[in-house]
């Protein structure tokens, strides 16, 4: 039984070989089985929706904001709108990494008011009163730092992002993570004419990697997982917000190890 590293994982059964035994005068058919095992070499991680975290504002606090900037007075309706505002703030915090927190909050409030068909004259005052002491902030969790420590040296590590590379490096440094731990940080802004599957091909070609040697960690099925799977990569859906999926990087490390060792 042979073991070949770095080759696609499959079983190859050779044709039966007939051997004639002089003593028993019977034919004996033998089959030899060769197992090819994947050796996982690289991890590609979506920085935007897998690494970066956004601290959560109190829904109760957002209820006060909704009450102040809209004409709504019904308590139950205010609770629903506070949830909607929270969703907008969280989404924009991920999407607009190049903006500071106050700029994101202002855009979120403007979008919220536009949906409501309302106008508020001075959003800067609202931000100053309600968000200064407990601002929404971006950070990188301690368990991701532990994940990096566990996998660094075992795999090549690549980040990809929709933002400019310099903003990603700044957030990493602010979280006391050396950006040089990653073999490369790929920004979609440097490849604006390419689709995500085309960017994956670039990453593989530039780093002399085969699709079956890589696992992509993404937080979006449509944008991350499906294109990577169709490109031949192993995939892991990472989310802290969905039931039944990996929600810790300790668990993620085990999943990746299993992907690399299972025939």
VOPAGU-2260 file (C-alpha; in pm, 1 decimal, decimal comma):
REM VOPAGU-2260
SITE   aa  ch    i         X         Y         Z
SITE  UNK   A    0       0,0       0,0       0,0
SITE  UNK   A    1     161,7     325,5    -112,2
SITE  UNK   A    2     133,6     675,6      34,5
SITE  UNK   A    3     191,1     967,3    -201,0
SITE  UNK   A    4     196,9    1317,5     -51,4
SITE  UNK   A    5      45,4    1614,8    -225,4
SITE  UNK   A    6    -167,3    1421,3    -470,9
SITE  UNK   A    7    -546,2    1421,1    -503,3
SITE  UNK   A    8    -723,3    1199,8    -256,9
SITE  UNK   A    9    -868,7     894,7    -426,7
SITE  UNK   A   10    -838,4     520,4    -449,6
SITE  UNK   A   11    -679,4     359,9    -751,9
SITE  UNK   A   12    -741,3      -9,7    -796,6
SITE  UNK   A   13    -512,1    -180,5   -1042,7
SITE  UNK   A   14    -640,6    -449,1   -1275,8
SITE  UNK   A   15    -629,6    -803,9   -1132,4
SITE  UNK   A   16    -305,5    -981,4   -1207,7
SITE  UNK   A   17    -334,5   -1353,5   -1272,7
SITE  UNK   A   18     -67,0   -1570,9   -1118,1
SITE  UNK   A   19     -30,3   -1942,1   -1187,1
SITE  UNK   A   20      68,8   -2164,5    -898,9
SITE  UNK   A   21     264,8   -2470,6   -1011,1
SITE  UNK   A   22     196,6   -2654,5    -686,8
SITE  UNK   A   23    -178,6   -2606,5    -669,7
SITE  UNK   A   24    -231,1   -2561,0   -1042,1
SITE  UNK   A   25    -487,4   -2286,6    -980,5
SITE  UNK   A   26    -501,1   -1923,9   -1082,4
SITE  UNK   A   27    -496,5   -1656,2    -812,7
SITE  UNK   A   28    -613,6   -1296,5    -877,0
SITE  UNK   A   29    -458,4   -1019,2    -671,1
SITE  UNK   A   30    -553,3    -651,8    -645,2
SITE  UNK   A   31    -319,0    -381,7    -526,1
SITE  UNK   A   32    -467,9     -62,3    -379,3
SITE  UNK   A   33    -281,2     267,6    -381,0
SITE  UNK   A   34    -412,4     546,7    -157,3
SITE  UNK   A   35    -334,8     906,9    -245,6
SITE  UNK   A   36    -367,1    1145,3      50,6
SITE  UNK   A   37    -409,4    1522,3      41,8
SITE  UNK   A   38    -146,5    1723,7     223,7
SITE  UNK   A   39    -307,3    2056,1     312,7
SITE  UNK   A   40     -56,1    2334,9     255,5
SITE  UNK   A   41    -241,3    2665,5     272,9
SITE  UNK   A   42    -530,9    2841,5     444,3
SITE  UNK   A   43    -708,8    3130,7     270,5
SITE  UNK   A   44    -913,3    3343,4     510,5
SITE  UNK   A   45   -1171,9    3611,7     436,6
SITE  UNK   A   46   -1063,6    3896,4     662,7
SITE  UNK   A   47   -1385,3    4096,4     620,9
SITE  UNK   A   48   -1635,1    3848,4     761,2
SITE  UNK   A   49   -1423,9    3591,3     945,0
SITE  UNK   A   50   -1146,7    3776,8    1127,3
SITE  UNK   A   51   -1269,7    4124,6    1208,8
SITE  UNK   A   52   -1515,0    4155,5    1498,5
SITE  UNK   A   53   -1750,7    4441,0    1579,4
SITE  UNK   A   54   -1849,6    4516,8    1936,7
SITE  UNK   A   55   -2223,1    4520,0    1985,9
SITE  UNK   A   56   -2414,6    4825,3    2096,1
SITE  UNK   A   57   -2682,7    4775,6    2355,1
SITE  UNK   A   58   -3019,8    4742,0    2183,6
SITE  UNK   A   59   -3166,0    4938,7    2472,9
SITE  UNK   A   60   -2929,2    5225,2    2397,4
SITE  UNK   A   61   -3026,6    5215,7    2030,8
SITE  UNK   A   62   -3391,2    5240,9    2132,5
SITE  UNK   A   63   -3312,5    5580,9    2283,5
SITE  UNK   A   64   -3143,8    5681,5    1957,5
SITE  UNK   A   65   -3444,7    5573,6    1749,0
SITE  UNK   A   66   -3680,4    5761,5    1980,5
SITE  UNK   A   67   -3467,9    6075,7    1948,4
SITE  UNK   A   68   -3413,7    6086,8    1571,5
SITE  UNK   A   69   -3754,1    5963,3    1447,6
SITE  UNK   A   70   -4116,4    6055,5    1504,2
SITE  UNK   A   71   -4203,4    5703,2    1623,2
SITE  UNK   A   72   -4346,3    5686,8    1975,2
SITE  UNK   A   73   -4486,8    5332,1    1989,9
SITE  UNK   A   74   -4262,4    5132,3    2225,2
SITE  UNK   A   75   -4286,3    4800,6    2038,2
SITE  UNK   A   76   -4219,1    4968,5    1704,6
SITE  UNK   A   77   -3913,3    5141,0    1852,8
SITE  UNK   A   78   -3774,0    4803,2    1964,3
SITE  UNK   A   79   -3809,7    4664,5    1611,2
SITE  UNK   A   80   -3644,3    4972,1    1459,0
SITE  UNK   A   81   -3357,3    4951,4    1709,2
SITE  UNK   A   82   -3287,6    4597,8    1584,9
SITE  UNK   A   83   -3287,1    4724,7    1225,9
SITE  UNK   A   84   -3047,0    5005,5    1316,3
SITE  UNK   A   85   -2818,7    4757,4    1490,4
SITE  UNK   A   86   -2809,6    4542,9    1174,1
SITE  UNK   A   87   -2717,8    4843,7     957,4
SITE  UNK   A   88   -2439,3    4952,7    1194,7
SITE  UNK   A   89   -2294,8    4603,4    1207,4
SITE  UNK   A   90   -2303,3    4555,9     829,3
SITE  UNK   A   91   -2138,3    4890,4     757,2
SITE  UNK   A   92   -1875,0    4828,8    1024,6
SITE  UNK   A   93   -1764,3    4525,9     823,8
SITE  UNK   A   94   -1803,8    4682,4     480,1
SITE  UNK   A   95   -1634,5    5017,9     548,0
SITE  UNK   A   96   -1309,2    4915,0     714,4
SITE  UNK   A   97   -1134,3    5225,4     581,7
SITE  UNK   A   98   -1365,2    5457,2     779,9
SITE  UNK   A   99   -1337,3    5528,6    1149,0
SITE  UNK   A  100   -1619,8    5431,2    1382,5
SITE  UNK   A  101   -1788,8    5772,7    1397,6
SITE  UNK   A  102   -1799,4    5799,1    1018,9
SITE  UNK   A  103   -1956,4    5453,3     998,5
SITE  UNK   A  104   -2215,8    5546,4    1260,1
SITE  UNK   A  105   -2310,5    5863,9    1075,3
SITE  UNK   A  106   -2356,3    5677,0     746,0
SITE  UNK   A  107   -2559,7    5409,2     927,7
SITE  UNK   A  108   -2789,6    5668,5    1083,9
SITE  UNK   A  109   -2831,4    5843,3     748,0
SITE  UNK   A  110   -2922,5    5513,7     579,6
SITE  UNK   A  111   -3164,5    5431,7     860,0
SITE  UNK   A  112   -3338,2    5770,5     835,0
SITE  UNK   A  113   -3360,0    5742,0     456,3
SITE  UNK   A  114   -3538,6    5408,2     494,7
SITE  UNK   A  115   -3774,5    5573,1     741,6
SITE  UNK   A  116   -3832,2    5871,1     513,1
SITE  UNK   A  117   -3725,4    6106,5     790,7
SITE  UNK   A  118   -3457,3    6370,9     844,5
SITE  UNK   A  119   -3264,4    6468,3    1157,0
SITE  UNK   A  120   -3072,0    6798,4    1154,1
SITE  UNK   A  121   -2763,4    6715,1    1361,7
SITE  UNK   A  122   -2649,4    6354,2    1372,5
SITE  UNK   A  123   -2308,2    6455,0    1508,2
SITE  UNK   A  124   -2473,2    6551,3    1837,9
SITE  UNK   A  125   -2650,1    6214,3    1853,6
SITE  UNK   A  126   -2321,6    6030,9    1799,5
SITE  UNK   A  127   -2148,2    6244,0    2062,0
SITE  UNK   A  128   -2416,6    6177,8    2323,7
SITE  UNK   A  129   -2491,3    5810,6    2263,4
SITE  UNK   A  130   -2173,2    5660,5    2119,7
SITE  UNK   A  131   -1871,3    5836,7    2271,8
SITE  UNK   A  132   -1849,0    5647,8    2602,7
SITE  UNK   A  133   -1928,9    5308,2    2449,6
SITE  UNK   A  134   -1836,9    5331,7    2081,2
SITE  UNK   A  135   -1886,9    5058,8    1827,6
SITE  UNK   A  136   -1535,1    4935,7    1759,1
SITE  UNK   A  137   -1356,7    4685,5    1538,9
SITE  UNK   A  138   -1118,3    4436,5    1690,1
SITE  UNK   A  139    -965,3    4092,6    1640,2
SITE  UNK   A  140   -1066,6    3830,8    1892,6
SITE  UNK   A  141    -828,0    3647,6    2123,2
SITE  UNK   A  142    -936,1    3310,3    1986,6
SITE  UNK   A  143    -825,8    3412,3    1636,5
SITE  UNK   A  144    -487,1    3502,1    1782,4
SITE  UNK   A  145    -477,3    3155,0    1936,8
SITE  UNK   A  146    -571,9    3004,1    1601,3
SITE  UNK   A  147    -284,4    3189,3    1432,2
SITE  UNK   A  148     -41,7    3064,1    1693,5
SITE  UNK   A  149    -161,4    2706,2    1643,3
SITE  UNK   A  150    -144,3    2700,0    1261,9
SITE  UNK   A  151     152,7    2928,6    1196,2
SITE  UNK   A  152     436,5    2719,3    1061,7
SITE  UNK   A  153     204,0    2431,2     972,9
SITE  UNK   A  154      37,2    2604,6     680,0
SITE  UNK   A  155      91,9    2899,4     453,2
SITE  UNK   A  156    -152,9    3172,7     551,7
SITE  UNK   A  157    -326,5    3414,5     316,1
SITE  UNK   A  158    -580,9    3686,7     389,5
SITE  UNK   A  159    -811,8    3835,2     129,7
SITE  UNK   A  160   -1025,4    4145,5     172,6
SITE  UNK   A  161   -1244,1    4388,8     -19,5
SITE  UNK   A  162   -1063,2    4677,7     149,9
SITE  UNK   A  163    -718,3    4822,8      86,3
SITE  UNK   A  164    -431,6    4619,6     226,3
SITE  UNK   A  165    -302,2    4909,6     437,3
SITE  UNK   A  166    -624,6    4922,0     640,2
SITE  UNK   A  167    -603,4    4550,4     711,8
SITE  UNK   A  168    -242,4    4587,8     821,7
SITE  UNK   A  169    -339,2    4876,4    1049,5
SITE  UNK   A  170    -613,3    4674,6    1219,9
SITE  UNK   A  171    -377,7    4378,8    1262,3
SITE  UNK   A  172    -109,7    4597,2    1421,1
SITE  UNK   A  173    -365,4    4766,9    1648,3
SITE  UNK   A  174    -461,9    4418,6    1766,7
SITE  UNK   A  175     -94,9    4334,1    1831,1
SITE  UNK   A  176     -76,0    4088,5    1540,4
SITE  UNK   A  177     226,9    4101,5    1312,9
SITE  UNK   A  178      96,9    4131,1     952,3
SITE  UNK   A  179     407,2    3939,9     841,9
SITE  UNK   A  180     261,8    3624,2     996,1
SITE  UNK   A  181      66,2    3601,9     670,9
SITE  UNK   A  182     242,2    3498,2     353,3
SITE  UNK   A  183      36,6    3752,4     161,0
SITE  UNK   A  184    -262,0    3983,6     204,0
SITE  UNK   A  185    -471,7    4011,5    -112,8
SITE  UNK   A  186    -696,4    4312,5    -165,2
SITE  UNK   A  187    -977,4    4288,9    -418,9
SITE  UNK   A  188    -913,8    4657,6    -490,6
SITE  UNK   A  189    -587,3    4555,1    -659,0
SITE  UNK   A  190    -780,8    4317,4    -884,0
SITE  UNK   A  191   -1093,0    4522,6    -957,9
SITE  UNK   A  192   -1138,5    4375,7   -1305,2
SITE  UNK   A  193   -1127,3    4020,0   -1174,6
SITE  UNK   A  194   -1406,9    3815,7   -1022,8
SITE  UNK   A  195   -1346,4    3628,0    -698,6
SITE  UNK   A  196   -1290,9    3292,0    -877,5
SITE  UNK   A  197   -1032,2    3467,4   -1096,2
SITE  UNK   A  198    -860,7    3605,4    -785,6
SITE  UNK   A  199    -844,2    3253,2    -645,2
SITE  UNK   A  200    -666,5    3141,2    -962,3
SITE  UNK   A  201    -418,8    3428,1    -919,8
SITE  UNK   A  202    -348,6    3329,2    -558,3
SITE  UNK   A  203    -292,8    2966,4    -652,5
SITE  UNK   A  204     -72,4    3048,0    -951,4
SITE  UNK   A  205     143,3    3308,5    -775,4
SITE  UNK   A  206     206,0    3078,1    -481,2
SITE  UNK   A  207     241,1    2756,4    -683,0
SITE  UNK   A  208     -46,5    2587,3    -503,4
SITE  UNK   A  209    -293,9    2328,2    -624,6
SITE  UNK   A  210    -663,5    2376,8    -537,2
SITE  UNK   A  211    -676,3    2049,8    -343,6
SITE  UNK   A  212    -388,5    2170,0    -123,4
SITE  UNK   A  213    -587,1    2470,1       3,5
SITE  UNK   A  214    -878,2    2531,1     235,5
SITE  UNK   A  215   -1075,9    2853,7     219,5
SITE  UNK   A  216   -1237,6    2988,3     535,6
SITE  UNK   A  217   -1528,7    3215,4     451,6
SITE  UNK   A  218   -1833,9    3360,5     617,1
SITE  UNK   A  219   -2059,7    3389,3     312,6
SITE  UNK   A  220   -2191,0    3088,1     122,6
SITE  UNK   A  221   -2257,7    3272,4    -204,7
SITE  UNK   A  222   -1955,7    3505,0    -212,3
SITE  UNK   A  223   -1691,5    3277,8     -54,5
SITE  UNK   A  224   -1781,9    2912,3     -25,9
SITE  UNK   A  225   -1946,3    2831,2    -359,4
SITE  UNK   A  226   -1680,2    2999,5    -581,1
SITE  UNK   A  227   -1401,5    2831,7    -382,7
SITE  UNK   A  228   -1570,0    2491,8    -398,1
SITE  UNK   A  229   -1623,7    2522,7    -773,0
SITE  UNK   A  230   -1254,5    2613,5    -804,1
SITE  UNK   A  231   -1157,6    2286,5    -637,2
SITE  UNK   A  232   -1062,4    2416,1    -291,4
SITE  UNK   A  233   -1171,2    2263,7      36,3
SITE  UNK   A  234   -1402,7    2501,0     221,1
SITE  UNK   A  235   -1508,5    2581,5     576,1
SITE  UNK   A  236   -1802,1    2809,4     655,3
SITE  UNK   A  237   -1715,2    3007,5     967,2
SITE  UNK   A  238   -1981,9    3201,8    1152,9
SITE  UNK   A  239   -2055,0    3312,8    1505,7
SITE  UNK   A  240   -2414,6    3390,5    1412,8
SITE  UNK   A  241   -2544,0    3062,7    1268,9
SITE  UNK   A  242   -2645,2    2754,3    1464,3
SITE  UNK   A  243   -2469,3    2433,4    1372,7
SITE  UNK   A  244   -2152,2    2580,9    1224,2
SITE  UNK   A  245   -1804,5    2633,5    1360,9
SITE  UNK   A  246   -1803,5    2925,7    1601,0
SITE  UNK   A  247   -1453,4    2899,1    1746,2
SITE  UNK   A  248   -1110,1    2899,3    1589,8
SITE  UNK   A  249   -1003,9    2609,7    1811,8
SITE  UNK   A  250   -1271,7    2401,0    1642,2
SITE  UNK   A  251   -1173,6    2543,0    1303,4
SITE  UNK   A  252    -815,2    2422,2    1347,4
SITE  UNK   A  253    -941,5    2066,6    1407,4
SITE  UNK   A  254   -1165,2    2080,9    1099,2
SITE  UNK   A  255    -873,1    2187,4     879,7
SITE  UNK   A  256    -651,7    1911,2    1018,5
SITE  UNK   A  257    -924,5    1656,7     943,0
SITE  UNK   A  258    -961,3    1787,3     587,2
SITE  UNK   A  259    -590,5    1736,8     535,3
SITE  UNK   A  260    -571,5    1386,0     677,6
SITE  UNK   A  261    -889,5    1216,3     559,0
SITE  UNK   A  262    -851,1    1003,8     244,0
